[in-house]
Amino acid sequence: MSTLGQTNTDAIAWFLGFVLITLGITYWAARRTRTTREYFAAGERISAVQNGFALAGDYMSAASFLGIAGLVATSGFDGLIYSVGWLVGWPVITFLIAEPLRNLGKYTFADVVAYRLKQKPVRIAAAASTLTVVTFYLIAQMVGAGNLIKLMFGLSYESALVLVGAVMLAYVLFGGMIATTWVQIIKAVLLLAGATLLAVLVLREFGWNPLNLFAAARDEYGAATLAPGKLVANPLEAVSLGIALMFGCAGLPHILMRFYTVPDAATARRSVAYATSLIGFFYLVTFILGFGASVLVGRKAITAVDAGGNMAAPLLAEVLGGTGFLGFISAVAFATILAVVAGLTLSGAAALAHDLWGHVVRKGKVDEAEQMKVARWATVGLAIVAIGLGLVFQGQNVAFMVGLAFSIAASANFPALLLSMLWGKLTTRGAVASMVTGTVSSLVLILLSPTVWKELLHFDEAVIPLKNPGIITVPLSFLVAIVVSLAKPEPEAQEGFKAAQRRMHLGPE
């Protein structure tokens, strides 16, 4: 019988230890955060190794740890479609995004898209798409946090959400990117160590041979658990999800923002290599955790605790290491959520303060103190929104919710970002139309999908059969950008492309 649902003093001790250490870092960082450059970009002083760990910490979210382990545990092999999709997006960042982004931008990806285009319309559209992606991503993190704290600390779901929001607010409000970076580094180390130890304990149960583990899963649940098709049976759905996960990675605002924290483009590229290695190893480990949970805990026991399967990894920790290890893994999972929520909130605050307030409302004529003040108020507002969303979407699988965020990022951000760097004929209208089309079409198709229509509203059939609209919305965004740009050329933008190309390859002069 699991002790999940009862107050776990070990989890509380580990959690308090993490919070105290990170609040100490926040106090240290706050004394070094005086300017917007330090608040949003850590003064551009983060090394490649540090940024690699921070990128991994930002990316290995509750969806990666709790969600994927749960999907593999409850669905078998098909649960890996998320981890594979999320991982293969990193070569796109390495070869197409990292260096040009660092050379062209300042704080947000809108800096890159607006570099040679008209500032106001581009930044409004980019900020809207950024906030939409941040919102969906926040839903997943807050749902994971609420379930975890409810089960581990004996608090209500609502109280858990308020606790997450308050601690995250302290990191971002006072420490900015410096504090957020170090929280993410510590969290990445803890998560990799905890997940690896858990995987080692699983393999020990099966004679150190993964094949024995897979054979046990096959014997218990049938051969279908090792074959694709259970979670995503429709090939079109699989392709659509893959497109969203792969290209969405290169459109996530809180990931793109991390490339501004390093001193130069070469460091940005090296940091991606470190991050990809860490993330790839982690996803291999979650594969073991998922199958280990399905065999050692059992699918019925997992779904009995949480319908979405999100508690598979903590339940596995309890089976293998008792309540002490359960406490450690739960605290690590909570640290994971805190770090990612901090990164998301900071990217949302940057969009509001830097893009909307600084360049749209104040037209670039804004001093440091004013922009910092707006950023901090934006942080408070986003924390309140995050708590509210966590309440509305209680019970959804966190990996799936992040999949929706990736779909919007792939459709709204990636096409405009890529075309702005590689296609000289892109116009202001084309970029804005692409971002608006990607955001609106993704939201509409998600609202009409089985996720909302059947699972939330409980209708018999959905208007659109696809759960993930990436196969429609990503090509549509590229097409709209190209057609609108060609319909009415913008000579100034074409001229600016030459300067942008020079800066992308050679860096700021």
Buried (B, 14 or more C-beta within 10 A) or exposed (E): EBBBEEEBEBBBBBBEEBBEBBBEBBEBBBEBBBBBBBBBBBBBBBBBEBBBBBBBBBBBBBBBBBBBBBBBBBBBBBBBBBBEBBBBBBBBBBEBBBBBBBBBBBBBBBBBBBBBBBBBBBBBBBBBBBBBBBBBBBBBBBBBBBBBBBBBBEBEBBBBBBBBBEBBBBBBBBBBBBBBBBBBBBBBBBBBEBBBBBBEBBBEBBEEEBEBBBBBBBEEBEEBBBEBBBBBEEEEBBBBBBBBBBBBBBBBBBBBBBBBBBBBBBBBBBBBBBBBEBBBEBBBBBBBBBBBBBBBBBBEBBBEBBEBBBBBBBBBBBBBBEBBBBBBBBBBBBBBBBBBBBBBBBBBBBBBBBBBBBBBEBEEEBEEEBBBEBBBBBBBBBBEBBBBBBEEBBBBBBBBBBBBBBBBBBBBBBBBBBBBBEBBBBBBBBBBBBBBBBBBBBBBBBBBBBBBBBBBEEEEEBEBEBBBBBBBBBEBBBEBBBEBBEEEEBEEBBEBBEEBBEBBEEBEE
